[in-house]
Amino acid sequence: MHTIQLQLDDNLYEEIAQSGIDIKEKFKEFLTDFIDDGYPAITTQEAKRRVSEAVEEYRDGTMKTVSHKEVWSSINEYTKSKSENQI
């Protein structure tokens, strides 16, 4: 793990601190955005919301599931169509 130092004007630091923003967490999110994995970035709050919804759907039986066979069939169709488009 590495440490990065950042200098901010006192006024800016105070403004950020008073607003309740977690500077370290926001800076980590900002740097993570530089690494593009092809998926849009979401906040930690959004990730927690999505996981909570998924857990609730699982518990109340409303979660839509797919079989192992369906997933691999879909993957095979997708990769086949991509490889055909490359020729």
DOVEXNU-477682 format. One record per atom (N, C-alpha, C): residue number from 1; residue in three letters; atom name; x negated, y negated, z negated. Coordinates in steps of 0.02 Angstrom, whole numbers, plus 50000, padded with zeros to 5 digits. Atoms other than C-alpha are relative to their C-alpha. Example, Ala and Ser with C-alpha at 12.3 -4.5 7.8 and 13.67 -1.06 7.14 Angstrom:
DOVEXNU-477682
   pos   code   site       u       v       w
     1    ala      N   49955   50059   50000
     1    ala     CA   49385   50225   49610
     1    ala      C   49955   49940   50000
     2    ser      N   50042   50059   50003
     2    ser     CA   49316   50053   49643
     2    ser      C   50039   49945   49963
This chain:
DOVEXNU-477682
   pos   code   site       u       v       w
     1    met      N   49957   50059   50000
     1    met     CA   50000   50000   50000
     1    met      C   49955   49938   50000
     2    his      N   50038   50061   49994
     2    his     CA   49940   49825   50040
     2    his      C   50039   49942   49970
     3    thr      N   49969   50060   50027
     3    thr     CA   49975   49655   49965
     3    thr      C   49991   49942   50048
     4    ile      N   50003   50060   49958
     4    ile     CA   50017   49500   50064
     4    ile      C   50014   49940   49956
     5    gln      N   49988   50061   50038
     5    gln     CA   50002   49328   49988
     5    gln      C   50032   49948   50045
     6    leu      N   49964   50050   49963
     6    leu     CA   50115   49188   50042
     6    leu      C   50002   49936   49959
     7    gln      N   49997   50064   50035
     7    gln     CA   50103   49005   49997
     7    gln      C   50061   49961   50025
     8    leu      N   49941   50039   49984
     8    leu     CA   50263   48903   49991
     8    leu      C   49996   49934   49962
     9    asp      N   49993   50063   50036
     9    asp     CA   50293   48722   49946
     9    asp      C   50043   50012   49939
    10    asp      N   49962   49991   50062
    10    asp     CA   50359   48709   49769
    10    asp      C   50075   49989   50010
    11    asn      N   49929   50015   49989
    11    asn     CA   50522   48632   49829
    11    asn      C   50036   50058   50035
    12    leu      N   49970   49945   49964
    12    leu     CA   50555   48773   49951
    12    leu      C   50007   50062   49955
    13    tyr      N   49997   49943   50046
    13    tyr     CA   50513   48906   49822
    13    tyr      C   50057   49993   49950
    14    glu      N   49947   50012   50050
    14    glu     CA   50628   48828   49693
    14    glu      C   50069   50008   50031
    15    glu      N   49936   49996   49965
    15    glu     CA   50769   48814   49820
    15    glu      C   50019   50074   50012
    16    ile      N   49988   49929   49988
    16    ile     CA   50752   48998   49867
    16    ile      C   50015   50036   49935
    17    ala      N   49991   49967   50064
    17    ala     CA   50737   49055   49687
    17    ala      C   50068   49983   49969
    18    gln      N   49936   50022   50029
    18    gln     CA   50889   48953   49632
    18    gln      C   50059   50029   50038
    19    ser      N   49945   49972   49961
    19    ser     CA   50994   49026   49773
    19    ser      C   50012   50073   49984
    20    gly      N   49991   49930   50019
    20    gly     CA   50969   49200   49700
    20    gly      C   49972   50049   50050
    21    ile      N   50029   49956   49949
    21    ile     CA   50877   49268   49851
    21    ile      C   49939   50036   49971
    22    asp      N   50059   49961   50021
    22    asp     CA   50753   49408   49811
    22    asp      C   49948   49991   50055
    23    ile      N   50050   50018   49950
    23    ile     CA   50602   49339   49903
    23    ile      C   49962   50060   50025
    24    lys      N   50038   49941   49980
    24    lys     CA   50503   49500   49902
    24    lys      C   50041   50046   50046
    25    glu      N   49958   49955   49961
    25    glu     CA   50649   49603   49969
    25    glu      C   50015   49970   50069
    26    lys      N   49986   50033   49936
    26    lys     CA   50692   49475   50104
    26    lys      C   49939   50000   50045
    27    phe      N   50062   50000   49960
    27    phe     CA   50511   49466   50160
    27    phe      C   49987   50069   50027
    28    lys      N   50007   49931   49975
    28    lys     CA   50503   49656   50172
    28    lys      C   50047   50013   50058
    29    glu      N   49951   49991   49946
    29    glu     CA   50662   49657   50277
    29    glu      C   49978   49963   50063
    30    phe      N   50024   50040   49944
    30    phe     CA   50590   49519   50387
    30    phe      C   49944   50037   50037
    31    leu      N   50056   49964   49969
    31    leu     CA   50430   49618   50418
    31    leu      C   50023   50064   50033
    32    thr      N   49973   49938   49972
    32    thr     CA   50527   49778   50449
    32    thr      C   50033   49987   50067
    33    asp      N   49967   50017   49937
    33    asp     CA   50622   49689   50587
    33    asp      C   49950   49998   50059
    34    phe      N   50051   50000   49947
    34    phe     CA   50457   49677   50683
    34    phe      C   49991   50069   50031
    35    ile      N   50006   49931   49975
    35    ile     CA   50457   49865   50701
    35    ile      C   50068   50019   50028
    36    asp      N   49936   49987   49966
    36    asp     CA   50594   49896   50828
    36    asp      C   50007   50074   50015
    37    asp      N   49988   49929   49988
    37    asp     CA   50660   50073   50821
    37    asp      C   50058   50011   50049
    38    gly      N   49946   49995   49952
    38    gly     CA   50795   50036   50947
    38    gly      C   50070   49994   49969
    39    tyr      N   49936   50007   50035
    39    tyr     CA   50931   50020   50816
    39    tyr      C   50002   49931   49968
    40    pro      N   49996   50066   50032
    40    pro     CA   50996   49854   50753
    40    pro      C   49988   50006   49925
    41    ala      N   50014   50000   50072
    41    ala     CA   50935   49811   50579
    41    ala      C   50064   49986   49961
    42    ile      N   49945   50015   50045
    42    ile     CA   51059   49813   50436
    42    ile      C   49971   49985   49932
    43    thr      N   50024   50017   50067
    43    thr     CA   51044   49746   50262
    43    thr      C   50007   50060   49954
    44    thr      N   49994   49947   50050
    44    thr     CA   51024   49855   50109
    44    thr      C   50073   50006   49977
    45    gln      N   49929   49999   50020
    45    gln     CA   51201   49805   50059
    45    gln      C   50042   50037   50051
    46    glu      N   49962   49967   49947
    46    glu     CA   51269   49863   50227
    46    glu      C   49987   50075   49999
    47    ala      N   50017   49929   50003
    47    ala     CA   51177   50029   50213
    47    ala      C   50036   50034   49941
    48    lys      N   49965   49973   50059
    48    lys     CA   51247   50057   50038
    48    lys      C   50075   50006   50013
    49    arg      N   49929   49998   49984
    49    arg     CA   51422   50015   50100
    49    arg      C   50016   50059   50045
    50    arg      N   49988   49944   49954
    50    arg     CA   51409   50140   50242
    50    arg      C   49994   50067   49966
    51    val      N   50008   49937   50036
    51    val     CA   51345   50277   50129
    51    val      C   50059   50012   49953
    52    ser      N   49942   49994   50045
    52    ser     CA   51483   50243   50002
    52    ser      C   50063   50021   50038
    53    glu      N   49942   49982   49959
    53    glu     CA   51614   50253   50139
    53    glu      C   49996   50073   50023
    54    ala      N   50009   49931   49978
    54    ala     CA   51541   50416   50204
    54    ala      C   50013   50049   49942
    55    val      N   49988   49957   50058
    55    val     CA   51542   50492   50029
    55    val      C   50074   50004   49985
    56    glu      N   49928   50001   50013
    56    glu     CA   51722   50438   50003
    56    glu      C   50038   50041   50052
    57    glu      N   49967   49961   49947
    57    glu     CA   51775   50511   50172
    57    glu      C   49989   50075   49990
    58    tyr      N   50015   49930   50014
    58    tyr     CA   51689   50674   50126
    58    tyr      C   50044   50025   49942
    59    arg      N   49962   49979   50059
    59    arg     CA   51774   50680   49956
    59    arg      C   50075   50006   50013
    60    asp      N   49928   49998   49990
    60    asp     CA   51949   50641   50018
    60    asp      C   50020   50041   50062
    61    gly      N   49985   49955   49944
    61    gly     CA   51934   50757   50169
    61    gly      C   50016   49966   50066
    62    thr      N   49985   50035   49937
    62    thr     CA   51953   50623   50304
    62    thr      C   49940   49995   50047
    63    met      N   50061   50004   49959
    63    met     CA   51775   50639   50370
    63    met      C   50008   50045   50062
    64    lys      N   49999   49962   49938
    64    lys     CA   51769   50694   50552
    64    lys      C   49932   50035   50008
    65    thr      N   50062   49962   49994
    65    thr     CA   51640   50831   50569
    65    thr      C   49998   50034   50068
    66    val      N   50009   49962   49938
    66    val     CA   51570   50921   50721
    66    val      C   49957   50061   49985
    67    ser      N   50037   49938   50012
    67    ser     CA   51501   51095   50734
    67    ser      C   49928   49994   50027
    68    his      N   50070   49996   49977
    68    his     CA   51318   51137   50760
    68    his      C   49999   50009   50076
    69    lys      N   49997   49986   49928
    69    lys     CA   51363   51204   50933
    69    lys      C   50020   49937   50039
    70    glu      N   49978   50062   49966
    70    glu     CA   51453   51042   50981
    70    glu      C   49944   49949   50003
    71    val      N   50055   50049   50002
    71    val     CA   51305   50935   50928
    71    val      C   49948   50018   50052
    72    trp      N   50052   49980   49952
    72    trp     CA   51179   51036   51029
    72    trp      C   50024   49997   50072
    73    ser      N   49972   50005   49933
    73    ser     CA   51294   51042   51178
    73    ser      C   49998   49927   50024
    74    ser      N   50001   50072   49984
    74    ser     CA   51309   50852   51173
    74    ser      C   49928   49977   50014
    75    ile      N   50070   50018   49989
    75    ile     CA   51120   50833   51157
    75    ile      C   49975   50026   50067
    76    asn      N   50022   49970   49936
    76    asn     CA   51089   50950   51303
    76    asn      C   50029   49963   50060
    77    glu      N   49968   50038   49946
    77    glu     CA   51214   50858   51413
    77    glu      C   49966   49931   50009
    78    tyr      N   50031   50067   49997
    78    tyr     CA   51137   50690   51369
    78    tyr      C   49930   50004   50030
    79    thr      N   50069   49995   49974
    79    thr     CA   50957   50745   51401
    79    thr      C   50000   50021   50074
    80    lys      N   49995   49979   49930
    80    lys     CA   51008   50831   51563
    80    lys      C   50017   49940   50045
    81    ser      N   49981   50057   49959
    81    ser     CA   51092   50673   51627
    81    ser      C   49943   49949   50004
    82    lys      N   50057   50046   50000
    82    lys     CA   50940   50568   51577
    82    lys      C   49945   50025   50047
    83    ser      N   50054   49973   49958
    83    ser     CA   50818   50685   51664
    83    ser      C   50020   49998   50074
    84    glu      N   49976   50004   49931
    84    glu     CA   50926   50688   51822
    84    glu      C   49994   49929   50027
    85    asn      N   50006   50070   49979
    85    asn     CA   50924   50498   51826
    85    asn      C   49928   49977   50010
    86    gln      N   50070   50017   49993
    86    gln     CA   50734   50496   51817
    86    gln      C   49970   50022   50068
    87    ile      N   50027   49973   49936
    87    ile     CA   50712   50590   51981
    87    ile      C   50014   49953   50057
